[in-house]
Amino acid sequence: MDRGVSEEDGSIRLPVDELRRVSETNGSATIFEPQSGIEKRDSSTGNSDSPTSPAVPAPEKKLTLFALRLAIFEKAATCLGTLGFIWATVVLLGGFAITLDNTDFWFITIILLIEGTRIYSRSHELEWQHQATWSITDAGINSFRALRSSSHFIIETAKALFRPITRVRNQSLHTREIRKNPDEAISGSWGVQRKLTRTWTSSDVPILPYAQWFFLSRNVSRLLYWLQLASASACVVLSLMKLIKRNYGEVEKGDADKRNRQSALNIFYSLALAEALLFLMERAYWQWKAGYCKLLEEVSEECDLGLSGMVSIRRFFYDAYSRCLEGSIFDGLKMNMVTFAMDLLASNSPDEQLIGARILRQFVMNPQFSDDTLQNIGTNISVIDRLVEVLNWKDPQEEEIRRSAAEILSKLAGKKQNSLRVAGIPGALESISSLLQTSRSYSTTADEIGEKTIICDHAHYGFWTFNHLGLLILKKLARDHDNRGKIGNTRGLLPKIIDFTHVEERLLKDENVTPSQILTVKRSLQLVKILASTTGATGTNLRREISEIVFTISNIRDILRHGEKHPNLQKLSIEILTSLALEEDATERIGGTGGVLKELFNIFFSQRIPENQNHVRVAAGDALAMMALESRRNCLRILKLRVLERLVGALEVPLLSVNAARILRNLCTYSGVDCFDQLKGVAAAAPTVLEAVMSGENKLQEVMVGLAAEAFKFMSSQESNIMFERTGIKEAELANKILHILKKYENPSVKVPRIRRFSIELAIWMMRNNTANVRTFKDLGLEKELEAVLESTAEVESFNIFSGTYGLSRHSTTIHSLVETAVQLLEDR
């Protein structure tokens, strides 16, 4: 059948084949059908049982193995040194001090002194090296780099010795000195002035008030390093000299005191040589791996820690090496970058906190390490608590730590179990709420004004970034039903979220609008949509609170009115209205807000929306059907818009037909008797509706049967006869179709929960309109089918709409009453 309006009879003709093809494209299950109670798995939630990528070896294992090998060298050298010291003091100096040759005595004494110095220097060098990594500004200073810049080292030392004392005092003595990060491009906002502190930075402690460079603790490790090399080298030279010459003095015949002197001295010099060579081998291996092979740079690159990763890698390496030396050599193997970063994050040192936050952020963002890192963080409540606490830090100098914590939490909240843990921390939602700062605030407390003043002093503070992250975290948390209730109960949070749905007309129409501004609006709308679609009593409370915020509906109206270039925003806005309309008060507020219904119809009928964005028009239809459901005021408002004729015409548009039928049915049902004359125009669609009832399927057939049961009431018997004649469909055929529907759906269907109810209503109209139809239905066995309906009725057939598995808007007439009415008509006539 051709589309269009027939000039012969003025009725609308429906392309049934096309309607059948598109009848299920009006969206999947909507608010008009119940949803399954089984949760659908969301790939973005990162459930633990979802497919994971193959395990990747941890790059830091290379460092822990390197630290183990160095520790073996170091402990072996130390053992030999200890043995040599004992041998010298007990055997040589203790037993042969008088009989030793003068040169041997002094050689042994010098070797013991320089070896003692070396051992002492070694034991403390690591401590100073470790201290040098505590400050980000000084972490670049390390022993194996010193060799590559020795000339520069000497020159700078000489210069420093002659610097004025006043400059030393200005730069080092002042405990509240504010220093700048030389790695400013890497550190981001951490390169700005640091906050005042009441404690010393360990690498900046001046031992003496003179010679600033020489006496700074961060440079002591260099001096100790060179002292050790000099000591070991001297030990090698002295030991070799004596072992080669063996000039230990002559042993006279019969002199028992000197008979074992040569062997004892050979053993001592051999031990001293072995110890020094082991130490030099350790240093050579150190330089080879760290300097030539660039092991630390390699691990930093594999960990994807970025340009600033060396700070973290050096600190990790020194920690692992310290453990290997101080305890078992295997203790360092137990370290990993994730637990190391979590320990640093819990520190009270700002530099350590930043290093820990950077590592965790990079590992969380790296697809190779993300799952393992999130699992480690998610099982450590104290770390989650710390991350939540950091969100409250509003000092501009702590911006990077705060941003890193927010990014980590945004990933962590993607896993359901972790999202429950995050939301379960006392004050967590209040901390997340602190990320939502805007320049437009409808109600601001004195504390919030103070916080904004502090932050706004920093011109480049990343407000938009924190806004995006705050909304993203909340959106992920809101995937869990319990968390939605907590969000609604958090003081001042809902108004903040609604505030972000505001967008100015110029931004919506500007083709060069900043993506971040649109992203903020989108995320806020997504979050509001999730909250508004919540089921049960929690959903009722949330919808009431959202609709009571006076800016909610007007913000959405602006998006509908000016957001043609952003159909996704319009769709989200429309879906929010649809969900809010589940509550009677919210429905009235929406309808009573000027222009909302008009804008919804403009979108519903719009021909300018691209075909790939037709879902926006479908969503607008769903919203309008909800607005008209059981709301006489909204029905009257719709009729005043003079859209009835266009709705009738929309019945032949496959994309719009289902929702157009729903709207028309609600108008016919709830407008009231005083609108009878206005609604007579619906009768023009009767032939179209009738053909759809006979040929449609599923959702399309359901809504058309429902519309027929109401629209046909506006026709007289004569007009209905004309309708059947023009369509070529006999009343007996329609009666047979009704029986076919009742038999087909012998049990209630979740997809079309109202089709049996509507079929019975249509049968009642037919029997009242024409008594001849009573005989037809009796012959077809309607009474038997009605008995079968009574035996299989379910609650799902008692409601107009659904919120998940919860039924809302119960039908005023039960299906039992309809069956009784139909049976009564069969018996009376």
VOGU-3710 file (C-alpha; in Angstrom, 3 decimals, decimal comma):
1> mdrgvseedg> 0,000/0,000/0,000  1,335/3,429/-0,836  2,295/5,816/1,878  0,494/9,096/2,212  -3,010/10,423/2,634  -5,674/8,979/0,389  -7,463/11,740/-1,485  -10,477/9,468/-1,828  -11,374/9,011/1,812  -9,055/11,321/3,703
11> sirlpvdelr> -7,742/8,492/5,830  -4,109/7,671/6,497  -2,650/4,608/4,811  0,078/2,666/6,552  2,938/0,869/4,752  2,501/-2,290/6,793  5,519/-4,131/5,373  7,840/-1,306/6,331  6,229/-0,965/9,742  6,708/-4,651/10,398
21> rvsetngsat> 10,349/-4,366/9,433  10,990/-1,456/11,787  8,524/-2,347/14,509  11,291/-3,433/16,887  13,716/-0,589/16,092  12,130/1,857/18,512  14,759/0,947/21,053  15,250/-2,205/23,034  13,291/-2,738/26,208  12,018/0,609/27,426
31> ifepqsgiek> 10,244/1,956/30,463  7,030/0,456/29,072  8,320/-3,099/29,498  9,730/-4,703/32,660  13,488/-5,251/32,807  15,154/-8,458/33,845  16,430/-8,559/37,407  19,645/-10,233/36,261  22,473/-7,744/36,016  23,992/-7,301/32,613
41> rdsstgnsds> 27,733/-7,474/32,604  29,377/-4,250/31,625  32,760/-4,692/29,987  33,907/-1,376/31,341  33,400/-2,457/34,927  36,396/-4,695/34,732  34,916/-7,663/36,634  37,450/-10,059/37,994  36,117/-12,940/35,929  36,387/-11,091/32,654
51> ptspavpape> 39,087/-12,121/30,172  42,428/-10,642/31,127  45,563/-10,065/29,140  48,485/-12,470/29,576  50,672/-11,874/32,606  53,606/-9,552/31,908  56,856/-9,969/33,863  57,402/-7,060/36,213  60,208/-4,860/34,798  61,435/-3,991/38,293
61> kkltlfalrl> 62,556/-7,607/38,730  65,702/-6,602/36,846  66,449/-4,033/39,525  65,858/-6,365/42,453  68,102/-8,971/40,807  70,739/-6,278/40,222  70,498/-5,270/43,873  70,862/-8,946/44,910  74,062/-9,391/42,885  75,537/-6,163/44,208
71> aifekaatcl> 74,700/-7,247/47,742  76,503/-10,551/47,188  79,638/-8,686/46,112  79,306/-6,250/48,986  78,705/-8,854/51,669  81,487/-11,071/50,355  83,907/-8,141/50,440  82,746/-7,208/53,904  83,264/-10,778/55,147  86,773/-10,865/53,721
81> gtlgfiwatv> 87,496/-7,455/55,225  86,274/-8,614/58,614  88,372/-11,765/58,399  91,416/-9,738/57,362  90,880/-7,317/60,227  90,613/-10,162/62,717  93,677/-11,853/61,242  95,693/-8,657/61,425  94,701/-7,734/64,968  94,859/-11,215/66,464
91> vllggfaitl> 97,627/-12,965/64,509  99,844/-10,226/63,117  99,685/-7,156/65,301  98,752/-9,171/68,370  101,237/-11,960/67,947  104,029/-10,511/65,832  103,948/-6,787/66,561  107,513/-6,889/67,937  108,953/-9,239/65,306  107,337/-7,554/62,254
101> dntdfwfiti> 109,550/-5,707/59,871  109,172/-1,941/60,124  107,706/-1,620/56,603  105,237/-4,489/57,174  104,059/-2,940/60,396  103,266/0,329/58,722  101,795/-1,326/55,607  99,454/-3,373/57,767  98,532/-0,366/59,831  97,816/1,788/56,751
111> illiegtriy> 95,815/-0,989/55,089  93,701/-1,458/58,194  93,128/2,264/58,464  92,132/2,746/54,850  90,033/-0,426/54,855  88,345/0,718/58,038  87,717/4,042/56,367  86,357/2,328/53,282  84,052/0,058/55,256  82,807/2,999/57,289
121> srshelewqh> 82,315/5,065/54,125  80,517/2,203/52,449  78,155/1,666/55,313  77,204/5,319/55,283  77,388/6,039/51,555  74,221/4,081/50,897  72,485/6,010/53,655  73,453/9,324/52,030  72,543/8,055/48,564  69,194/6,960/49,900
131> qatwsitdag> 68,681/10,321/51,526  69,407/12,007/48,208  66,389/10,299/46,646  63,948/11,568/49,289  63,600/14,921/47,573  62,368/15,134/44,022  64,491/18,199/43,415  67,660/16,325/44,415  66,886/12,792/43,275  68,987/13,211/40,177
141> insfralrss> 72,179/13,180/42,281  73,594/9,666/42,555  76,954/8,049/42,817  77,204/6,375/39,447  76,359/9,630/37,681  79,207/11,382/39,457  81,840/9,539/37,436  80,430/10,909/34,195  80,688/14,494/35,407  83,757/14,472/37,640
151> shfiietaka> 85,313/17,531/36,030  82,121/19,486/36,463  81,949/18,171/40,009  85,396/19,522/40,900  84,767/22,900/39,273  81,433/23,341/41,014  83,008/22,331/44,314  85,692/24,943/43,956  83,155/27,615/43,114  80,968/26,675/46,042
161> lfrpitrvrn> 83,773/27,013/48,532  84,074/30,730/47,740  80,386/31,623/47,714  79,387/34,326/50,202  78,229/33,136/53,582  75,090/35,242/53,277  74,046/33,297/50,210  74,614/30,085/52,087  72,334/31,286/54,830  69,661/32,491/52,410
171> qslhtreirk> 69,579/29,235/50,485  70,253/26,605/53,108  69,839/27,727/56,698  66,289/28,964/56,505  63,998/26,139/57,539  61,113/27,586/55,607  63,050/28,047/52,347  60,909/27,528/49,271  62,723/25,811/46,446  61,925/25,386/42,778
181> npdeaisgsw> 62,045/22,133/40,909  64,641/22,178/38,130  62,625/19,498/36,378  59,676/21,858/36,040  58,557/20,593/32,672  58,377/17,083/34,057  56,858/17,727/37,425  53,985/19,889/36,249  52,568/22,051/38,980  55,052/20,596/41,489
191> gvqrkltrtw> 57,632/22,918/39,974  55,905/25,907/41,518  56,678/27,078/45,024  56,399/24,347/47,575  54,308/24,771/50,677  55,967/25,935/53,867  57,237/23,165/56,086  58,349/22,924/59,692  60,829/20,114/59,020  64,101/19,929/57,131
201> tssdvpilpy> 64,451/18,407/53,705  66,918/15,599/54,360  69,052/16,397/51,328  69,297/20,086/52,242  70,649/19,956/55,781  73,755/22,207/56,201  76,182/20,472/58,524  78,222/23,661/58,972  77,254/27,268/58,240  80,081/27,638/55,709
211> aqwfflsrnv> 80,899/26,192/52,291  77,344/25,532/51,257  77,919/22,986/48,506  80,567/21,000/50,335  78,618/20,499/53,532  75,154/19,799/52,142  74,082/16,266/53,058  72,937/15,532/49,529  76,564/15,816/48,341  78,239/13,815/51,078
221> srllywlqla> 77,573/10,568/49,208  79,769/11,778/46,363  82,678/12,377/48,691  82,207/9,004/50,354  82,038/7,336/46,956  85,375/8,752/45,817  86,890/8,037/49,216  85,962/4,373/48,866  87,449/4,115/45,396  90,649/5,747/46,600
231> sasacvvlsl> 90,822/3,449/49,638  90,238/0,293/47,644  92,767/1,325/45,014  95,370/2,101/47,676  94,709/-1,244/49,313  95,234/-3,059/46,010  98,518/-1,226/45,373  99,938/-1,789/48,844  98,864/-5,446/48,955  100,321/-6,189/45,530
241> mklikrnyge> 103,571/-4,467/46,377  104,083/-6,698/49,399  102,862/-9,882/47,713  105,157/-9,341/44,749  108,302/-8,329/46,683  107,671/-10,538/49,731  110,281/-8,492/51,593  109,157/-9,510/55,034  112,684/-9,510/56,512  115,043/-12,416/57,140
251> vekgdadkrn> 114,222/-15,220/59,502  117,214/-16,379/61,517  117,770/-20,036/62,220  116,271/-21,070/65,459  114,087/-17,941/65,764  110,752/-19,582/66,559  108,935/-16,228/66,800  109,443/-15,497/63,111  109,055/-18,924/61,626  105,339/-18,425/60,486
261> rqsalnifys> 105,591/-14,734/59,830  105,832/-14,992/56,034  102,777/-17,251/55,736  100,769/-15,077/58,086  101,633/-11,923/56,117  100,844/-13,604/52,777  97,415/-14,577/54,106  96,737/-11,037/55,342  97,804/-9,299/52,143  95,851/-11,831/50,100
271> lalaeallfl> 92,718/-11,189/52,133  93,174/-7,431/51,796  93,751/-7,743/48,044  90,736/-10,038/47,590  88,506/-7,719/49,544  89,594/-4,647/47,590  89,266/-6,461/44,252  85,773/-7,697/45,148  84,778/-4,160/46,006  86,226/-2,812/42,758
281> meraywqwka> 84,451/-5,607/40,855  81,235/-4,567/42,538  81,834/-0,962/41,464  82,736/-2,059/37,946  79,562/-4,153/37,742  77,595/-1,213/39,144  79,003/1,128/36,493  78,515/-1,407/33,729  74,854/-2,070/34,444  73,822/1,375/35,619
291> gycklleevs> 76,119/3,553/33,531  76,828/1,710/30,286  73,828/-0,621/29,979  71,533/2,041/31,475  69,537/-0,527/33,424  67,598/2,054/35,399  66,584/3,947/32,259  65,552/0,667/30,644  63,335/-0,321/33,572  61,846/3,166/33,699
301> eecdlglsgm> 60,947/2,909/30,024  59,447/-0,578/30,408  57,387/0,629/33,359  56,211/3,526/31,191  56,878/6,014/33,960  57,611/8,886/31,592  60,420/11,417/31,770  60,142/11,749/35,540  60,314/7,995/36,048  64,000/7,994/36,932
311> vsirrffyda> 63,173/9,662/40,231  60,932/6,736/41,162  63,246/4,063/39,781  66,300/5,339/41,688  64,379/5,489/44,930  63,041/1,972/44,406  66,488/0,614/43,593  68,116/2,123/46,682  65,342/0,736/48,867  65,777/-2,753/47,415
321> ysrclegsif> 69,564/-2,562/47,740  69,271/-1,386/51,354  67,078/-4,348/52,228  69,529/-6,780/50,653  72,406/-5,320/52,685  70,666/-4,776/56,007  68,889/-8,122/56,190  68,919/-11,230/54,073  70,233/-10,744/50,554  66,876/-12,080/49,370
331> dglkmnmvtf> 64,804/-9,414/51,145  65,049/-7,036/48,210  63,510/-9,627/45,884  60,247/-9,306/47,781  59,815/-5,680/46,743  57,665/-4,542/43,832  56,839/-1,130/42,441  53,157/-1,216/43,442  53,660/-1,948/47,150  56,623/0,428/47,135
341> amdllasnsp> 54,417/3,199/45,711  51,650/2,488/48,217  54,131/2,824/51,071  55,379/6,146/49,713  51,836/7,440/49,295  51,203/6,796/52,987  54,277/8,839/53,920  54,165/12,290/55,485  56,764/13,618/53,057  55,254/15,573/50,125
351> deqligaril> 58,014/14,353/47,816  57,441/10,722/48,736  53,695/11,143/48,352  54,177/12,554/44,878  56,538/9,760/43,839  54,072/7,135/45,092  51,120/8,816/43,403  52,989/9,062/40,100  53,943/5,397/40,105  50,445/4,182/40,961
361> rqfvmnpqfs> 48,879/6,472/38,362  51,202/5,285/35,589  50,694/1,630/36,471  46,922/2,023/36,675  46,818/3,739/33,288  49,106/1,162/31,652  47,009/-1,678/30,149  49,792/-4,200/30,887  49,899/-3,503/34,610  46,448/-2,076/35,264
371> ddtlqnigtn> 44,606/-5,218/36,417  47,313/-6,334/38,827  47,773/-2,832/40,221  44,058/-2,292/40,771  43,801/-5,659/42,482  46,625/-4,737/44,862  45,090/-1,346/45,629  41,563/-2,724/45,928  42,533/-5,203/48,630  44,289/-2,552/50,708
381> isvidrlvev> 41,680/-0,438/52,467  44,284/1,864/53,994  45,537/2,825/50,525  42,007/3,501/49,281  41,406/5,575/52,391  44,575/7,548/51,666  43,560/8,170/48,050  40,170/9,414/49,193  41,824/11,665/51,757  44,079/13,206/49,084
391> lnwkdpqeee> 40,999/14,360/47,146  40,435/16,958/49,858  43,849/18,553/49,363  43,166/21,908/47,739  46,610/23,484/48,009  47,746/24,368/44,451  51,182/22,902/45,201  49,514/19,522/45,775  47,597/19,604/42,509  49,483/16,753/40,848
401> irrsaaeils> 49,083/14,406/43,817  45,384/15,221/43,979  44,931/14,691/40,249  46,812/11,388/40,347  44,666/10,170/43,258  41,506/11,113/41,371  42,666/9,278/38,244  43,535/6,178/40,249  40,124/6,202/41,946  38,390/6,677/38,594
411> klagkkqnsl> 39,981/3,424/37,445  39,449/1,690/40,762  35,738/2,503/40,795  35,350/0,689/37,470  35,415/-2,648/39,298  32,237/-3,382/41,219  33,839/-4,750/44,396  36,244/-1,843/44,519  33,468/0,672/43,975  31,705/-0,704/47,039
421> rvagipgale> 34,897/-0,372/49,056  35,459/3,212/47,905  31,904/4,302/48,684  32,040/2,453/52,002  34,835/4,642/53,361  33,371/7,279/55,706  33,389/10,668/54,026  34,370/9,249/50,624  31,526/10,857/48,705  32,127/14,170/50,432
431> sissllqtsr> 35,769/13,975/49,298  34,733/13,182/45,737  32,259/16,053/45,904  35,179/18,391/46,643  36,425/17,747/43,088  33,316/19,431/41,692  34,231/23,110/41,751  32,525/25,581/39,434  32,557/29,330/39,057  28,765/29,260/38,963
441> systtadeig> 27,322/28,328/42,327  23,737/28,840/43,433  24,438/28,285/47,119  27,914/28,618/48,532  28,922/28,300/52,162  31,590/30,406/53,807  33,977/27,429/53,903  33,519/26,810/50,177  34,201/30,475/49,454  37,447/30,221/51,387
451> ektiicdhah> 38,476/27,086/49,532  37,761/28,674/46,156  39,722/31,768/47,105  42,767/29,678/47,972  42,602/27,662/44,758  41,742/30,560/42,484  44,952/32,285/43,547  46,665/29,754/41,328  45,902/30,816/37,760  46,533/27,452/36,126
461> ygfwtfnhlg> 44,782/25,145/38,559  43,048/22,339/36,611  39,425/22,867/37,600  38,052/21,214/34,463  40,247/18,167/34,935  39,048/17,669/38,493  35,437/18,234/37,456  35,716/15,537/34,784  37,375/13,094/37,154  34,867/13,758/39,935
471> llilkklard> 31,921/13,131/37,630  33,604/10,044/36,177  34,200/8,547/39,625  30,610/9,231/40,660  29,303/7,758/37,423  31,205/4,528/37,993  30,169/4,358/41,626  26,549/4,912/40,624  26,515/1,658/38,672  25,870/-0,036/42,001
481> hdnrgkignt> 22,363/0,419/43,350  23,472/0,899/46,965  25,924/3,619/46,012  23,175/5,621/44,287  21,358/6,002/47,560  24,562/7,198/49,225  25,084/9,764/46,467  21,580/11,080/46,995  22,081/11,292/50,744  25,394/13,160/50,515
491> rgllpkiidf> 24,743/16,747/51,481  25,008/19,206/48,600  26,175/16,636/46,038  23,052/16,447/43,846  22,880/20,247/43,346  26,534/20,211/42,285  25,865/17,470/39,758  22,828/19,310/38,378  24,908/22,475/38,162  27,128/20,797/35,572
501> thveerllkd> 24,144/20,094/33,304  23,929/23,825/32,627  25,371/24,858/29,291  25,014/28,196/27,563  23,374/28,602/24,175  26,539/29,923/22,540  28,472/26,815/23,553  25,837/24,476/22,176  25,756/26,311/18,860  29,492/26,963/18,598
511> envtpsqilt> 31,171/24,523/16,216  34,553/25,216/17,819  33,438/24,573/21,372  36,059/23,038/23,674  35,480/19,269/23,878  36,134/19,324/27,627  33,157/21,619/28,223  30,810/19,323/26,320  32,348/16,307/28,040  31,534/17,802/31,432
521> vkrslqlvki> 27,892/18,263/30,485  27,737/14,780/29,001  29,141/13,096/32,099  26,833/15,013/34,389  23,828/14,033/32,268  24,936/10,406/32,241  25,213/10,460/36,007  21,806/12,089/36,471  20,290/9,551/34,077  21,703/6,658/36,114
531> lasttgatgt> 20,398/8,140/39,344  16,968/8,950/37,896  16,534/5,421/36,524  17,174/3,786/39,916  14,555/1,234/40,907  12,662/0,747/44,134  12,237/3,181/47,006  15,755/4,530/46,457  14,795/5,533/42,922  11,617/7,224/44,110
541> nlrreiseiv> 13,567/9,367/46,562  16,251/10,223/44,028  13,745/11,233/41,349  11,913/13,413/43,829  15,099/15,131/44,963  16,374/15,650/41,416  13,079/17,090/40,180  12,814/19,373/43,217  16,091/21,085/42,314  14,704/24,113/40,496
551> ftisnirdil> 17,417/24,162/37,812  17,110/20,547/36,660  14,298/20,841/34,131  15,242/24,304/32,868  18,822/23,144/32,210  17,489/20,185/30,257  15,108/22,447/28,317  18,044/24,586/27,173  19,812/21,512/25,836  16,666/20,401/23,986
561> rhgekhpnlq> 16,170/23,862/22,536  19,707/24,691/21,436  21,482/21,330/21,239  20,832/20,327/17,626  24,563/19,894/17,081  24,816/17,615/20,097  22,163/14,898/19,680  23,795/12,680/22,287  23,277/15,373/24,895  19,673/15,719/23,802
571> klsieiltsl> 19,091/11,983/24,078  20,521/11,866/27,588  18,386/14,846/28,588  15,255/13,253/27,181  15,929/9,969/28,962  16,300/11,858/32,236  12,881/13,437/31,692  11,409/10,031/30,917  12,752/8,589/34,149  11,709/11,591/36,233
581> aleedateri> 8,201/11,295/34,813  7,806/8,045/36,745  6,819/10,307/39,630  3,511/12,163/39,378  4,832/15,406/40,860  7,827/15,405/38,519  5,538/14,844/35,545  3,597/17,965/36,428  6,781/19,974/36,938  8,097/18,936/33,537
591> ggtggvlkel> 4,847/19,701/31,765  4,497/22,989/33,616  7,981/24,181/32,629  7,500/26,381/29,619  8,665/24,967/26,318  9,632/21,452/27,395  6,738/19,660/25,692  7,102/21,861/22,631  10,819/21,096/22,309  10,162/17,377/22,709
601> fniffsqrip> 7,663/17,497/19,850  10,061/19,520/17,718  12,648/16,776/18,111  10,082/14,012/17,643  8,870/15,430/14,331  12,226/16,828/13,155  13,346/15,825/9,671  16,763/17,446/10,039  18,152/14,890/12,448  20,531/12,514/10,588
611> enqnhvrvaa> 19,379/8,958/10,171  22,132/7,643/12,417  20,785/9,883/15,202  17,170/8,732/14,934  17,395/7,264/18,406  16,966/10,836/19,672  13,549/11,050/18,021  12,573/7,693/19,479  13,628/8,837/22,944  11,558/12,004/22,543
621> gdalammale> 8,537/9,853/21,713  9,047/7,746/24,830  9,217/10,902/26,942  6,065/12,376/25,427  4,172/9,146/25,971  5,229/9,283/29,616  4,218/12,939/29,918  0,703/12,141/28,701  0,274/9,014/30,819  -2,309/9,571/33,563
631> srrnclrilk> -1,792/13,336/33,397  -4,845/15,251/32,276  -3,005/18,565/32,531  -0,228/17,441/30,238  -2,764/15,996/27,804  -4,468/19,390/27,653  -1,094/21,088/27,170  -0,311/18,764/24,277  -3,675/19,430/22,639  -3,010/23,171/22,909
641> lrvlerlvga> 0,151/22,688/20,885  -2,054/21,578/17,938  0,024/18,524/17,149  -2,829/16,008/16,903  -2,841/15,961/13,113  0,912/15,495/12,972  0,675/12,652/15,488  -1,903/10,964/13,319  0,409/11,393/10,354  3,320/9,959/12,332
651> levpllsvna> 1,495/6,643/12,576  2,622/5,831/9,068  6,273/6,655/9,793  7,919/3,385/10,887  10,342/5,134/13,229  7,615/7,102/15,021  4,583/4,855/14,762  4,910/3,049/18,105  5,330/6,181/20,205  2,800/8,154/18,173
661> arilrnlcty> 0,265/5,414/18,947  1,133/5,530/22,641  0,744/9,310/22,795  -2,585/9,220/20,948  -3,920/6,446/23,165  -2,997/8,423/26,303  -4,614/11,553/24,872  -7,781/9,618/24,167  -7,747/7,981/27,605  -6,827/10,835/29,949
671> sgvdcfdqlk> -7,899/14,101/28,287  -11,443/13,961/29,635  -14,873/14,092/28,032  -14,683/17,832/27,425  -11,997/17,224/24,793  -14,164/14,849/22,756  -14,512/17,216/19,838  -10,765/17,897/19,662  -9,975/14,196/19,657  -12,422/13,222/16,907
681> gvaaaaptvl> -9,571/13,852/14,481  -7,962/10,648/15,764  -10,673/8,737/13,876  -8,908/9,681/10,637  -6,173/7,214/11,573  -8,630/4,334/12,014  -7,876/2,580/8,680  -4,138/2,818/9,355  -4,571/1,465/12,868  -6,847/-1,341/11,722
691> eavmsgenkl> -4,417/-2,552/9,087  -1,561/-2,475/11,602  -3,625/-4,557/14,033  -4,198/-7,156/11,341  -0,631/-7,250/9,998  1,656/-6,006/12,748  3,576/-8,027/15,261  4,910/-7,711/18,786  5,318/-4,142/20,072  3,753/-2,491/17,028
701> qevmvglaae> 0,712/-4,729/17,216  0,352/-4,146/20,952  0,281/-0,341/20,727  -2,020/-0,367/17,693  -4,497/-2,689/19,407  -4,404/-0,388/22,418  -4,948/2,699/20,260  -7,795/1,006/18,369  -9,607/0,212/21,625  -9,593/3,925/22,511
711> afkfmssqes> -9,667/5,698/19,137  -12,590/3,692/17,759  -14,735/5,042/20,616  -14,737/8,407/18,826  -16,535/6,872/15,837  -20,221/6,223/15,510  -21,503/2,866/14,310  -21,983/4,257/10,820  -18,424/5,654/10,742  -17,003/2,358/11,898
721> nimfertgik> -18,894/0,489/9,168  -17,464/2,874/6,574  -13,989/2,272/8,003  -14,302/-1,505/7,625  -15,643/-1,130/4,091  -12,834/1,155/2,926  -10,070/-0,996/4,385  -11,580/-4,162/2,986  -11,369/-5,780/6,393  -14,480/-7,385/7,841
731> eaelankilh> -15,401/-7,214/11,492  -15,367/-11,012/11,624  -11,732/-10,949/10,469  -10,835/-8,489/13,223  -12,646/-10,669/15,787  -10,715/-13,677/14,532  -7,469/-11,698/14,885  -8,302/-10,859/18,501  -8,851/-14,548/19,251  -5,582/-15,358/17,499
741> ilkkyenpsv> -3,729/-12,870/19,733  -5,253/-14,329/22,895  -4,267/-17,830/21,831  -0,776/-16,764/20,789  -0,149/-15,110/24,132  -1,734/-17,735/26,354  0,740/-16,587/28,987  1,700/-12,953/29,717  4,629/-11,710/27,632  7,367/-9,487/29,038
751> kvprirrfsi> 7,886/-7,909/25,610  4,216/-7,026/25,149  2,729/-7,113/28,672  -0,471/-5,244/27,752  -1,482/-6,948/24,509  -4,055/-9,295/26,070  -5,621/-6,427/28,042  -5,853/-4,247/24,920  -7,298/-7,137/22,891  -10,073/-7,662/25,430
761> elaiwmmrnn> -10,805/-3,913/25,461  -11,082/-3,925/21,662  -13,384/-6,959/21,771  -15,613/-5,167/24,285  -15,838/-2,129/21,977  -16,739/-4,346/19,006  -19,529/-6,107/20,901  -20,937/-2,808/22,159  -20,662/-1,167/18,748  -22,357/-3,991/16,864
771> tanvrtfkdl> -24,469/-6,686/18,503  -23,762/-8,980/15,571  -20,225/-9,271/16,775  -21,438/-10,995/19,941  -22,495/-14,022/17,910  -19,197/-13,939/16,018  -17,154/-14,001/19,219  -19,341/-16,774/20,668  -18,788/-18,887/17,599  -15,038/-18,279/17,725
781> glekeleavl> -14,890/-19,406/21,357  -14,032/-16,104/23,024  -15,499/-17,222/26,332  -13,111/-20,144/26,528  -10,132/-17,928/25,785  -11,261/-15,463/28,432  -11,331/-18,264/30,990  -7,787/-19,165/29,978  -6,776/-15,526/30,500  -8,208/-15,554/34,014
791> estaevesfn> -6,198/-18,655/34,847  -2,928/-17,138/33,625  -3,120/-13,494/34,665  0,016/-12,022/36,219  1,047/-8,803/37,915  3,039/-7,809/34,852  -0,286/-7,144/33,060  -1,468/-4,759/35,765  0,870/-1,848/35,062  1,356/0,796/32,406
801> ifsgtyglsr> 5,067/1,291/33,013  7,935/-0,355/34,859  11,040/0,635/36,775  13,214/-2,423/36,300  11,226/-5,291/37,775  8,953/-2,910/39,705  5,576/-2,105/38,260  4,362/1,509/38,325  1,112/3,230/37,361  -1,325/0,395/37,966
811> hsttihslve> -4,235/0,186/35,545  -7,459/1,547/37,057  -9,371/-1,417/35,675  -8,081/-4,877/36,443  -7,901/-7,512/33,739  -10,376/-9,571/35,763  -12,933/-6,753/35,493  -12,397/-6,557/31,733  -12,933/-10,308/31,399  -16,119/-10,083/33,479
821> tavqlledr> -17,412/-7,244/31,285  -16,680/-9,206/28,112  -18,330/-12,351/29,481  -21,360/-10,327/30,563  -21,724/-8,932/27,021  -21,525/-12,422/25,583  -24,245/-13,653/27,944  -26,572/-10,636/27,693  -26,665/-10,411/23,928
//
